[in-house]
Amino acid sequence: MSIVKQPQESALKKPHINLAVVGHIDNGKSTLTGRLLLETGYVDEKGFKEIEEQAKKLGKEDFKYAWILDRLKEERERGITIDAMHVGFETPKYFITIIDLPGHRDFVKNMIVGASQADAALLVVSARPGEFEAAIGPQGQAREHLFLLKTLGVNQLIVAVNKMDVVNFDQKRFEQIKADLGKLMRLLGYDPTKVPFIPVSAVTGDNIKAKSTTMSWYNGPTLLELLDALQPPPRLTDKPLRMPVQEVFSVTGAGTVIVGKVESGILKNGDRIVVMPSAKVGDVRSIETHHMKLEDAKPGDNVGINVRGIDKNDVKRGDVLGHLNNPPTVAEEIVARVVILEHPTAIGVGYTPVMHVHTATVPTQFIELISKLDPRTGQTVEQKPQFLKKGDVAIVRMKPLKPVVVERYSDMAALGRFALRDMGRTVAAGQIIEIKPAKVEIKT
């Protein structure tokens, strides 16, 4: 039996929010998420007692909350479900899907896919001396995550300053972290005065569901109350159906199951769909979220859909699903507004970084530098520049070197913003202005 309980059907009646939990490795993301699930009644008590005893025996008692998620991951690896990366739970106001972003070597790639699906993010930073400083340093994941969240349009943020027990719940340390992180956030385009910071301890449970008695100097809301203060973003129900594919499975007895988040439009049982760029056509047999059957899936829903007529090998992460009468756009070329964030030399025509757009990853070549813009006013300052360097904003023409589905940012932000990566770092971010569509034949 799973240690993490599934949400009840009643959860589907509440507004839905997708929450990415992000931060540097070892700052306590898993421990905090595990504690949150325990405090909201989503962890089986008997299963948790077993974990607790195991942790005590190994002298790792502080790990018991993180092991809730580890146990869930093991279960996921054995059984293929929509939960591959998502955990659902209810707060008094919302049905929240936590997008759990583990710290693998290919962490940033997973991070971009997760962040591209998020409506809001919980950034976990450690109060422990040295850990926080490493997290926001030049190679820190908290720094890169913040930047990627902003690039991908995640503007709602909560910062949990974790491990306050390690620094004896010291208010000065909390204020110092808030000031240092605030400076970084301002550089990245966030307004730190609008971002709630909360001191917590995942190990002791302070300020998670109940107010802390050891930090009487903090008089703000608890973490659970802050989650309930989030705002669900506007849902694009009036736009064509677009669902970027996150994973695809072949389930014995059921056939092909495609997992992803509906970004726009409405998907119903029985709908005739097409997966682009492979142009494979099929029918929707059933729709599920967190093991609950749905009649239809709306924007914001993370779902697994069982399809007839499409083989597992015809679909891959990064493809986009749409209705047959309004198929997703495959781009031959795109024109984009690009900001160069980090590059040791100059970028010219022929530069080929990797573009991360929604759940897709595709090498993309700069084929024309159209103009350079003033970052403050957006006015053109130079036509056809020879090269671009760190800090420049420009309009460029790019050619994806493999077929990829995108949309104009003005039509659908989630499929129209991207990050460019090279040499293991994020070098630029951009928004798609125009698309030259590729010719793709759909055989029905």
C-alpha positions in Angstrom: 0.0 0.0 0.0 1.2 3.5 -0.8 2.5 5.5 2.1 1.2 8.7 0.4 -2.6 8.9 0.2 -4.4 9.8 -3.0 -6.6 13.0 -3.0 -10.3 12.4 -2.7 -12.8 13.1 -5.5 -13.9 16.2 -3.5 -10.5 17.8 -4.3 -11.6 18.1 -8.0 -14.3 20.7 -6.9 -11.6 23.1 -5.6 -9.5 25.4 -7.8 -6.3 23.7 -8.9 -2.8 25.1 -8.6 0.5 23.5 -9.8 3.3 24.2 -7.4 6.9 23.6 -8.2 9.2 23.0 -5.2 12.6 24.3 -6.1 16.0 25.0 -4.5 19.6 24.0 -4.1 20.4 20.4 -3.3 20.4 19.6 0.5 18.5 22.7 1.4 15.5 20.5 2.5 13.1 20.4 -0.4 12.1 16.8 0.1 12.0 17.1 3.9 9.7 20.1 3.7 7.5 18.5 1.1 7.3 15.3 3.2 6.4 17.3 6.3 3.8 19.2 4.4 2.1 16.0 3.2 2.2 14.6 6.8 0.7 17.8 8.3 -2.1 17.8 5.8 -3.1 14.2 6.5 -1.7 12.7 3.2 0.7 10.2 4.8 -0.3 6.8 6.1 0.5 6.7 9.8 1.5 3.1 9.9 3.8 3.5 6.9 5.4 6.6 8.4 6.1 4.8 11.7 8.0 2.1 9.8 10.1 4.9 8.1 10.6 6.6 11.5 11.9 3.4 13.1 14.2 2.7 10.1 15.6 6.3 10.3 16.2 5.9 14.1 18.1 2.6 13.6 20.4 4.2 11.1 20.9 7.3 13.2 19.3 9.5 10.5 16.1 10.7 12.3 16.1 14.0 10.5 15.8 12.1 7.2 12.4 10.6 8.0 10.3 13.3 6.2 12.5 13.2 3.1 12.1 9.4 3.0 8.3 9.8 2.6 9.1 11.1 -0.9 11.9 8.6 -1.5 9.4 5.8 -0.6 6.9 7.3 -3.0 9.6 7.5 -5.7 10.4 3.8 -5.3 6.7 2.9 -5.6 6.5 5.1 -8.7 9.4 3.3 -10.3 7.6 -0.1 -9.7 4.2 1.1 -10.9 3.7 3.4 -13.9 1.3 6.2 -13.0 0.6 9.9 -13.6 2.4 10.5 -10.3 5.8 10.0 -11.9 6.6 13.6 -10.8 3.5 14.9 -9.2 1.9 14.6 -5.7 -1.6 15.9 -5.1 -3.0 17.2 -1.8 -5.8 19.6 -0.6 -5.5 22.7 1.4 -8.6 24.3 2.9 -9.0 26.4 -0.3 -7.1 24.6 -3.2 -6.3 21.3 -4.8 -2.5 21.6 -5.2 -0.3 19.4 -7.3 3.3 19.5 -6.1 5.7 19.2 -8.9 8.6 17.5 -7.2 12.0 18.4 -8.8 14.7 16.0 -7.7 18.4 16.9 -7.8 19.8 14.6 -10.5 22.8 15.3 -12.7 20.3 16.3 -15.4 18.5 18.3 -12.8 18.2 21.5 -14.8 16.6 19.8 -17.7 14.0 18.2 -15.3 13.7 21.6 -13.6 12.8 23.3 -16.8 10.1 20.8 -17.6 8.7 21.1 -14.1 8.9 24.8 -14.0 7.2 25.0 -17.5 4.1 23.4 -15.9 4.0 25.4 -12.7 1.6 28.2 -11.7 3.6 29.1 -8.6 6.8 28.0 -6.9 8.0 27.4 -3.4 11.7 28.2 -3.2 13.4 26.4 -0.2 16.6 27.8 1.1 18.6 26.7 4.1 19.4 28.9 7.0 22.5 26.8 7.8 25.7 29.0 7.4 27.4 28.1 4.1 24.4 26.3 2.6 22.4 29.4 1.8 25.5 31.2 0.5 26.3 28.2 -1.8 22.7 28.1 -3.0 22.7 31.7 -4.3 26.4 31.7 -5.3 27.5 31.8 -9.0 27.1 28.0 -9.3 24.1 27.8 -7.0 20.9 26.0 -8.0 18.7 28.5 -6.1 20.1 31.3 -8.3 19.6 29.3 -11.5 16.1 28.1 -10.5 15.0 31.7 -9.7 16.2 32.8 -13.0 14.5 29.9 -14.9 11.2 30.5 -13.0 11.2 34.1 -14.1 12.1 33.1 -17.7 9.3 30.6 -17.8 6.7 33.1 -16.5 6.3 31.8 -12.9 5.7 35.0 -11.1 4.1 33.8 -7.9 6.7 32.8 -5.4 6.9 31.9 -1.7 10.4 31.6 -0.1 10.7 29.2 2.8 13.8 29.7 4.9 14.3 26.2 6.2 16.5 24.7 8.9 15.8 27.5 11.3 16.3 25.0 14.2 20.0 24.7 13.1 20.5 28.5 13.8 18.5 28.4 17.0 15.6 30.2 15.3 17.7 33.4 15.0 15.8 36.3 13.6 19.0 38.1 12.5 19.9 35.1 10.3 16.4 35.1 8.7 16.6 38.9 8.1 20.1 38.6 6.5 18.9 35.8 4.1 15.8 37.9 3.2 18.0 40.9 2.4 20.6 38.9 0.4 18.0 36.9 -1.6 16.0 40.1 -2.1 18.9 41.7 -3.9 19.3 38.7 -6.2 15.5 38.7 -6.9 15.5 42.3 -7.8 18.3 41.7 -10.4 16.2 38.9 -11.9 13.0 41.0 -12.2 11.1 39.9 -9.1 9.8 42.5 -6.6 10.9 41.0 -3.3 8.5 43.3 -1.4 5.7 41.2 -3.0 7.2 37.8 -2.3 6.4 36.3 1.1 9.4 35.0 3.1 8.6 32.5 5.9 11.0 31.0 8.5 10.3 27.3 8.9 11.8 24.1 10.2 10.7 21.0 8.3 12.2 18.8 11.0 10.4 20.4 14.0 7.3 21.5 12.0 7.6 25.2 13.0 5.3 27.5 10.9 4.2 24.7 8.5 0.6 24.1 9.7 0.8 25.6 13.2 2.3 28.9 14.2 5.8 28.5 15.7 6.1 29.1 19.5 9.9 29.4 19.2 9.8 32.2 16.6 7.4 34.6 18.3 9.2 37.4 16.4 7.5 36.2 13.1 3.9 37.2 13.1 3.0 36.3 9.4 1.0 33.4 8.1 2.0 29.8 8.2 3.2 28.0 5.1 -0.2 26.3 4.6 -1.9 29.8 4.9 0.5 31.2 2.3 -0.3 28.4 -0.1 -4.0 29.3 0.3 -3.1 33.0 -0.5 -1.8 32.0 -4.0 -3.9 33.0 -7.0 -4.8 30.5 -9.7 -3.7 32.0 -13.1 -6.3 32.7 -15.8 -7.1 29.5 -17.7 -7.1 29.6 -21.5 -10.4 27.6 -22.1 -11.2 29.6 -25.2 -7.9 28.8 -27.0 -7.2 25.6 -29.1 -6.2 22.5 -27.2 -2.5 22.3 -26.5 -1.0 19.7 -24.1 2.8 19.3 -24.1 3.8 15.7 -23.5 5.8 15.0 -20.3 5.9 11.2 -20.5 4.5 8.3 -22.4 3.9 4.8 -21.2 2.6 1.5 -22.5 0.4 0.0 -19.9 -0.6 -3.7 -20.1 -4.2 -4.1 -20.9 -4.7 -0.4 -21.4 -2.4 0.6 -24.2 -0.7 3.9 -24.7 -0.9 6.5 -21.8 0.3 10.0 -22.5 1.0 12.3 -19.5 1.1 16.1 -19.5 -0.4 19.3 -18.4 -3.2 20.9 -20.5 -2.1 24.4 -21.2 -5.1 25.5 -23.2 -8.5 24.3 -24.6 -10.6 21.4 -23.3 -9.9 17.7 -23.8 -12.8 15.4 -23.6 -13.3 11.6 -23.6 -13.9 10.4 -27.2 -12.0 13.4 -28.8 -10.0 12.8 -31.9 -6.5 14.1 -31.3 -3.2 14.6 -33.2 0.3 14.5 -31.7 2.7 16.9 -33.4 5.3 16.9 -34.9 4.9 13.1 -35.5 1.4 13.8 -37.0 -0.1 10.6 -35.4 -3.8 10.6 -35.0 -5.8 8.8 -32.3 -8.9 8.8 -30.0 -9.1 9.6 -26.3 -10.4 6.5 -24.4 -10.1 7.9 -20.8 -8.6 10.7 -18.8 -7.2 10.4 -15.3 -5.6 12.7 -12.7 -4.1 11.3 -9.4 -6.0 8.0 -10.0 -9.3 9.8 -10.4 -11.3 9.5 -13.7 -12.3 12.8 -15.4 -14.9 13.4 -18.1 -12.8 16.3 -19.4 -9.4 18.0 -18.8 -9.2 21.8 -18.5 -6.2 24.1 -18.6 -4.0 23.6 -15.5 -4.9 19.9 -15.2 -2.0 17.4 -15.0 -3.5 14.3 -16.6 -2.7 10.8 -18.0 -4.8 10.0 -21.1 -5.3 6.6 -22.5 -5.4 6.8 -26.3 -6.4 4.4 -29.1 -4.6 4.4 -32.4 -1.2 5.8 -31.3 1.7 3.6 -30.4 4.1 4.4 -27.5 6.9 4.8 -30.0 5.0 7.5 -31.9 5.1 9.9 -29.0 7.9 11.4 -27.0 8.5 14.1 -24.3 8.3 17.5 -25.9 5.6 16.6 -28.5 2.3 18.5 -28.2 -1.2 17.1 -28.4 -4.1 19.0 -30.0 -7.4 18.5 -31.7 -7.3 17.1 -35.2 -9.3 20.1 -36.5 -6.8 22.6 -35.0 -3.4 20.9 -34.9 -0.4 22.4 -33.0 2.1 24.5 -35.1 5.4 22.9 -36.0 8.0 25.6 -36.6 10.4 25.7 -39.5 11.8 29.1 -38.3 11.0 31.4 -35.5 11.7 35.1 -34.8 12.2 35.8 -31.1 13.2 38.5 -28.7 16.2 37.2 -26.9 18.1 38.4 -23.8 21.7 37.2 -23.5 22.3 36.5 -19.9 25.6 34.7 -19.6 28.1 34.0 -22.3 31.9 34.2 -22.1 32.5 35.6 -25.6 30.3 36.9 -28.5 27.4 35.2 -30.2 27.0 35.4 -34.0 25.1 33.8 -36.9 25.6 30.1 -36.8 25.6 29.8 -32.9 23.7 26.6 -32.0 22.6 26.3 -28.3 19.9 24.0 -27.0 16.4 25.5 -26.8 14.2 24.4 -23.9 10.6 25.3 -24.7 7.7 23.8 -22.6 8.7 20.1 -22.3 10.7 20.0 -25.5 14.5 20.2 -25.9 15.9 21.0 -29.4 19.2 22.3 -30.8 18.5 25.6 -32.5 20.6 27.7 -34.8 20.8 31.5 -34.9 20.4 32.2 -38.7 20.0 36.0 -38.6 20.6 38.8 -36.1 17.8 41.2 -37.1 18.3 44.1 -34.6 19.6 45.0 -31.2 17.3 46.8 -28.8 17.6 49.2 -25.9 16.9 46.9 -22.8 15.0 49.8 -21.1 12.8 51.2 -23.9 12.7 48.3 -26.3 13.6 50.7 -29.2 15.9 49.5 -32.0 19.5 50.8 -31.5 21.3 48.8 -34.2 20.1 47.0 -37.4 21.8 43.7 -38.3 24.4 43.7 -35.6 27.5 41.5 -36.2 27.4 39.8 -32.8 25.6 39.8 -29.4 27.2 39.7 -26.0 26.2 39.3 -22.3 23.5 41.9 -21.4 22.3 42.5 -25.0 18.6 42.3 -26.0 18.0 41.4 -29.7 15.5 40.3 -32.3 16.9 37.1 -33.9 15.8 34.5 -36.5 16.3 31.0 -35.4 16.0 27.6 -37.0 15.2 24.5 -34.8 17.3 21.7 -36.1 14.6 19.1 -35.2 10.9 19.5 -35.6 9.3 21.3 -32.6 5.9 22.7 -31.7 5.8 26.3 -30.5 3.3 29.2 -30.4 3.7 32.9 -30.4 4.2 34.2 -26.9 1.3 36.7 -27.4 -1.0 33.8 -28.3 0.0 31.3 -25.7 2.8 32.2 -23.2 3.5 28.6 -22.0 4.5 27.5 -25.6 6.1 30.8 -26.6 8.8 31.4 -24.0 12.1 29.5 -23.9 15.5 29.2 -22.3 18.7 28.6 -24.3 21.4 26.5 -22.7 25.0 25.8 -23.7 28.1 24.6 -21.8 26.0 23.4 -18.9 24.5 26.8 -18.2 21.6 29.0 -19.2 22.9 31.5 -21.7 19.8 33.3 -22.9 16.0 33.5 -22.5 13.5 34.6 -25.1 9.9 35.0 -26.3 8.6 33.9 -29.7 7.3 36.8 -31.9 6.7 35.1 -35.2 6.6 31.6 -36.6 7.2 30.3 -40.1 5.3 27.0 -40.0 6.7 23.8 -41.4 4.6 21.7 -43.8 3.5 18.6 -42.0 1.1 16.1 -43.6 -1.5 14.6 -41.3 -2.8 11.2 -42.5 -6.2 10.4 -41.0 
